[in-house]
Amino acid sequence: MEVLFNEQDIVDSVCIYIALKERIEPEQVEVDLELHPSLGITASTLALGRTARLHEQDIIDAVAVYLQGYHQFVANHLQVNLSFSEKNRFTASIQVLSNY
């Protein structure tokens, strides 16, 4: 099975990921996704007056945490691929791997 995320889904995942770490509400987190020339896809976050930069693996982890916490997927059974295009902006393709 494949799950597709648009840019807003990715941003929501990062908000939840940071909120869990900081023990705050997701609405208190601001996220800007960026395509960095040497780092790939990154996210700049602002929460509680502090900024942080998430790298691609952090964003992948955030998507997995979101799918596990809100939709009962098994995080270790997800293969998340982030991509960027001018047309679709930031997207994620998530392959749900077999439980066997």
N, C-alpha and C positions, 0 to 999 in steps of 0.2 A: 504494500500500500504506500502511496505517496501523499504527503500533505504539503500544500503550497502556502507560503506566507508572503504577504505583501509588506511594504515598508512599515505600515502602521502596526502590523502584527509583530514585527521585529522590535520596534520601539516599545510596544507594550511589554514584550518579553523582558527587555532590558530594564524597564521601569520596575517590574516585579522582582527581578533578580537583585537589583540594587536595594529595593525596599526590604527584601528579606535579610540582606546583609546588614543593613543599617537599622532594622527594626522600626521602619516608618511605613507610611501608606504609599502605595505606588503613585498616587496623585502628587506626592511631594517630590517626585523625581522628574527632571527634565533631561531629555536625550536628543543629541544630534548625531546622526549617522554620517560618516565621512568615508570617502575613498582616498586613502593615503597612498602616494606613489610607491613607497617602499614597504609599508606595513600592511597593505591590503585594506580591507574594510575594518574601520574602527568606529568607536562610539565615544563621544564626549558626554559626560554626565554631570549634572549639578544636583546635589542633595544636601540639605542642611547647611548650605553655604559653602560646601566643599565640592571641588571638581575632581573628576577622575577620568582617565582614558582607558577604555576597554579595547583590547585587541581582538582579532578575529576569533580566537579560541574562546575568549570570554563571552562573546556574543553567541557562539554556538552553544556554550554551556547554558546561557540564559534561555535560549529557545528550548533546550532539553528540559530545564527546570520548569519552565512554563507548561510544557506539554505533560510533564509528569505530575505537577501539582494541580493543574486545572482540568486535565483530560485523562488522567490515569494511565498514560503511556509509561513504559519502562524506559528510563533515560538511557540505559546501556544498550537498548535495542533500536536506537535512533541514529541515523547517519544524516547529519545536517550539512548542506552545502549552501554557502552564501554566494550571491552574485550581484553584479551591478550592470545595468544597461541604461543608456540614455532614455529609452522608451519606458521601461518598467521601474527604473530607479533601483532601489535595494529590494532583493527578494531572497527567499530561502526555499530550497527544496529539501524536504525531510523524507527520507526513506525509512519506513518502519520495517526493521529486519525481523525475520522469523524468530519465534520463541524456541525453536528446536535446536 
